[in-house]
Amino acid sequence: MRGKVYLAVLAVILIVPFVARAEVYKWIDEKGNIHFTDDPSKIPEKYRTDAESRKVPKEAATLGVESKPSPPVTKAPESKGFKVQLSRKHGTWETEVILNGKMKKPFTVDTGASFTLIDERTAKELNVTVDEDTPIIPISTASGWGFVPLVTLKSVRVGEAELQNVEAVVLTMPSGGGLLGNTFLNKFGVHIDSTNEKMTLSPTEGKPSPDHPGGHSKDYWISQFRFYNQMLADLNDARTYYQRQGKMSELRRVDKAVQYFENQLNEWERRASFAGVPRNWRGN
């Protein structure tokens, strides 16, 4: 199988509760970067006291989440960023998030998570529909392929920083909160000040120029196209799996998801063409 979609360790714990479990350690460095490892000796000595231990499925190692460090955060210019208050909880950072302009929830901040996550109860309270027509995200487990629904939130607001139409995965989360992942965070330059317990979110869109078509950098455009191309690759792997298993109901859901992500990719192609993004910035 090609590369799998990497969700946070929390997602793996909730999706695959039936497989063997192993010890994983989580630690945060002085820059606020979150790290995972199954070998405590790999944790720098000065962080071992505060490292958080948790049980996760052994198969999580095949998803690459147990030791995948968060992407490096970018320090935002002090004058241009939105300041957000953080609080420490169980070795992670939390902040207050406003969903769809009306619901406040405590969310874990995770710059290493591909998606923003909400729990099923929150989805119901927001009147977010999850049914057979809802797009899905494929997850590979020890028992084969599984899926989690992908919804679009009308808005997500963190402090004074707000985005419209944010994609989020719906999961069963006993804590009842959520997780602020890169479907929100990667639209900003992110700087976490561990000492003062604050996060600065700096808008990445600037003045359009030949080096920044549409006001965005080369890395920004490449990351958007890479994400949707990878999603389609994973869905095609899942389609092959269900074809071999003869599971037509699951196959129909995969086909709907493929159509959704193809439409999303086509929309990004339209935006890129309008902005004058070079063709070699749109590859896999």
C-alpha positions in Angstrom: 0.0 0.0 0.0 1.1 3.5 -0.6 1.4 6.1 2.2 -1.6 6.2 4.5 -3.4 9.2 5.9 -1.8 10.2 9.2 -4.2 11.3 11.9 -3.3 12.1 15.4 -2.6 9.2 17.8 -5.9 9.9 19.5 -7.7 9.1 16.3 -5.9 5.8 16.0 -6.8 4.9 19.5 -10.5 5.5 18.9 -10.6 3.8 15.5 -8.8 0.6 16.3 -9.7 -0.3 19.8 -9.8 -4.0 19.1 -6.1 -4.7 18.3 -3.1 -5.3 20.5 -1.8 -2.2 22.3 1.7 -0.9 22.9 3.2 1.9 25.0 3.8 5.2 23.3 5.3 8.3 24.8 4.5 11.9 23.9 6.7 14.9 24.7 6.9 18.5 23.8 10.1 20.4 23.2 10.9 24.0 24.1 9.6 25.2 20.8 6.2 23.7 21.3 6.8 20.9 18.8 4.9 17.6 19.7 6.8 14.3 19.3 5.8 10.6 19.7 8.1 7.6 20.3 7.7 4.0 21.5 11.3 4.1 22.9 11.6 6.2 26.1 15.4 6.3 25.7 14.9 8.5 22.6 13.3 11.2 24.7 15.9 13.9 25.6 16.6 13.6 29.3 15.3 17.1 30.2 11.8 16.2 28.8 11.4 12.7 30.3 9.7 14.0 33.5 6.9 15.6 31.6 6.5 13.0 28.9 3.0 11.5 28.7 2.6 7.8 28.4 -0.4 6.2 26.6 -1.5 2.9 25.2 -2.1 2.7 21.4 -2.6 -0.2 19.0 0.6 -1.9 17.9 -0.6 -1.5 14.4 -0.3 2.3 14.8 3.3 1.8 14.0 2.3 0.9 10.4 0.6 4.3 10.2 3.7 6.1 11.2 2.2 8.1 14.0 4.1 6.9 17.0 7.3 8.7 16.1 6.2 11.3 13.6 7.3 14.7 14.8 5.1 17.7 14.2 6.1 19.9 11.3 8.3 22.8 12.3 6.3 25.8 13.4 7.1 29.2 12.0 7.6 32.2 14.1 5.1 34.9 13.2 5.9 38.6 13.1 4.7 40.0 16.4 2.8 42.9 14.8 0.8 40.8 12.3 -0.3 37.7 14.2 -3.4 36.9 16.2 -2.6 36.1 19.8 -4.3 33.1 21.3 -4.3 32.0 24.9 -3.2 28.4 25.6 -3.5 26.1 28.6 -1.5 23.0 29.4 -3.5 19.8 30.0 -2.0 16.3 30.3 1.2 17.3 28.4 -0.7 18.9 25.5 -1.8 22.5 24.6 -5.5 23.4 24.6 -7.3 26.5 23.4 -10.9 27.6 23.1 -12.4 27.2 19.7 -15.7 28.7 18.4 -17.4 26.4 15.8 -19.9 27.8 13.3 -20.0 31.1 15.2 -22.0 29.7 18.1 -20.4 26.8 20.0 -17.4 27.0 22.3 -15.2 23.9 22.8 -11.8 23.2 24.3 -9.6 21.8 21.5 -6.2 20.2 21.7 -3.7 22.0 19.4 -1.7 19.5 17.3 0.4 20.8 14.4 1.2 17.2 13.5 -2.4 16.2 12.8 -3.6 16.3 9.2 -7.2 17.1 10.1 -9.2 19.0 12.6 -11.3 16.6 14.7 -14.8 16.9 16.3 -16.7 14.3 18.2 -20.1 12.8 17.2 -22.0 14.7 19.9 -20.6 18.1 18.7 -21.5 17.2 15.1 -25.1 16.5 16.2 -25.3 19.8 18.3 -24.1 21.7 15.2 -26.7 19.9 13.0 -23.9 18.5 10.9 -25.3 15.7 8.8 -23.4 12.4 8.7 -25.0 9.8 6.5 -24.2 7.5 3.5 -23.5 10.5 1.3 -20.9 12.0 3.6 -17.4 11.9 2.3 -15.0 9.5 4.0 -11.4 9.3 4.9 -9.7 5.9 4.5 -7.8 4.4 7.4 -5.7 1.2 7.1 -5.9 -1.1 10.1 -4.8 -4.6 11.0 -8.2 -5.8 9.9 -8.3 -4.1 6.6 -9.6 -0.7 5.6 -11.9 1.4 7.7 -13.4 4.9 7.2 -14.2 8.0 9.2 -16.6 10.7 7.9 -15.3 14.0 6.7 -17.5 17.1 7.2 -17.1 20.8 6.4 -17.6 23.3 9.3 -19.0 26.6 8.3 -16.4 28.4 10.4 -13.7 27.8 13.0 -12.6 30.7 15.1 -9.5 30.7 17.4 -9.1 34.0 19.2 -9.5 36.6 16.4 -8.3 34.2 13.7 -11.2 32.7 11.7 -11.6 30.5 8.7 -14.6 29.5 6.7 -15.4 26.0 5.3 -12.9 24.0 7.4 -12.8 20.3 6.8 -13.0 18.1 9.9 -13.1 14.4 10.7 -15.9 13.1 13.0 -14.8 10.6 15.7 -16.0 9.2 19.0 -14.1 11.2 21.6 -14.7 10.4 25.2 -13.3 13.7 26.4 -16.0 15.5 24.4 -13.6 18.1 23.0 -11.8 18.3 19.7 -8.5 18.6 18.0 -7.3 21.6 16.1 -5.3 20.2 13.1 -3.8 21.3 9.9 -7.0 21.8 8.0 -7.1 25.0 10.1 -3.5 25.6 11.3 -1.7 25.2 7.9 -3.5 28.4 6.7 -1.4 30.3 9.2 2.2 30.7 10.3 2.1 29.2 13.8 4.3 30.1 16.7 3.8 28.6 20.1 5.4 30.4 23.1 5.6 27.7 25.7 6.9 30.1 28.4 4.0 32.5 28.2 1.4 29.9 27.1 0.4 31.7 24.0 0.1 30.9 20.3 0.5 33.4 17.5 -1.4 32.7 14.2 -0.1 34.8 11.3 -2.1 34.8 8.0 0.1 33.4 5.3 -1.7 35.2 2.4 0.2 38.3 1.3 0.4 40.5 -1.7 0.4 38.6 -5.0 3.7 38.5 -6.9 5.5 36.2 -9.3 7.1 34.4 -6.4 3.8 34.3 -4.5 0.9 33.7 -6.9 -2.4 34.4 -5.3 -0.4 35.8 -2.3 0.9 32.3 -1.3 4.3 30.7 -1.3 5.4 27.7 -3.4 5.3 25.4 -0.3 1.7 26.4 0.3 0.5 25.5 -3.2 2.5 22.3 -3.3 1.1 21.2 0.1 -2.5 21.7 -1.0 -2.1 19.7 -4.2 -0.1 17.0 -2.4 -2.8 16.5 0.2 -5.6 16.0 -2.3 -3.5 13.8 -4.6 -2.6 11.6 -1.6 -6.2 11.3 -0.6 -7.1 10.1 -4.0 -4.2 7.6 -4.0 -5.4 6.2 -0.7 -9.0 6.0 -1.9 -7.9 4.1 -5.0 -6.0 1.6 -2.7 -9.2 1.2 -0.7 -11.2 0.7 -3.9 -8.9 -2.1 -5.0 -9.2 -3.7 -1.6 -13.0 -3.7 -1.6 -13.2 -4.9 -5.2 -11.2 -7.9 -4.2 -13.4 -8.5 -1.2 -16.6 -8.1 -3.2 -18.0 -5.6 -0.7 -20.2 -3.5 -3.0 -21.7 -1.2 -0.3 -18.3 -0.1 0.9 -17.2 0.3 -2.7 -20.0 2.7 -3.4 -18.9 4.8 -0.5 -15.4 4.9 -1.8 -16.6 5.9 -5.2 -18.6 8.8 -3.7 -15.5 9.9 -1.7 -13.4 9.7 -4.9 -15.8 12.0 -6.6 -15.7 14.5 -3.7 -11.9 14.7 -3.6 -11.7 14.9 -7.4 -14.1 17.9 -7.3 -11.9 19.5 -4.5 -8.8 18.9 -6.6 -10.5 20.5 -9.7 -11.4 23.5 -7.6 -7.7 23.9 -6.5 -6.7 23.6 -10.2 -9.1 26.4 -11.0 -7.7 28.6 -8.3 -4.1 27.9 -9.2 -4.8 28.6 -12.9 -6.4 31.9 -12.0 -3.5 32.9 -9.8 -0.9 31.8 -12.3 0.6 29.0 -10.2 3.3 27.1 -12.2 2.4 23.7 -13.4 5.3 22.0 -11.5 3.9 23.3 -8.2 0.8 21.2 -8.7 2.3 17.7 -8.9 2.3 14.8 -6.4 
